Amino acid sequence: MATKAETKKREVKKVVETVNKLRIRVRAYEYKVLDASVKQIIDTALRFDATVLGPIPLPTEIKKYTVNRSAFVYKNAREQFEMRVHKRLVDIINPSGRIIEALTTLSLPSGVNIDVKMI
C-alpha cells in the first residue's frame, strides 16, 4: 500500500505535467510604446481570468555604430550612433483557446515585435 508521501508526489507530478505556459516576448525601440502594448496584452489575458506572470523587463540590447564624418579628409573625426531595443517577458499560465484567439486578433502599434511560444 502506498504511503501518503508517495501519493502526494504522484499528484504533484500530474499537476506539473499539465501546466502549460504561453511565453510572450515583446520587443520595441521605444519603451513607452512597449509598455502600452504589454499592458494591452495583460488586460486581454486578465479579461478571460488567466494567471499572468510579468511583465518582466529583460536587459536592453544596445547596438552601437561608428561612422566616419567625412569620406576623404579628417579620418579621425567620427560619429557614433546607437539603437536601443527594449524587451519585456510575459507568461500566461494555462491559457484557454479563447485567450489565444483574443491575443491573435489584438492590434498593436507598429514597431512592436512579438514572439509567442507554448511551453
Order of alpha helices (4+ residues) and beta strands (2+ residues): alpha-beta-alpha-beta-beta-alpha-beta
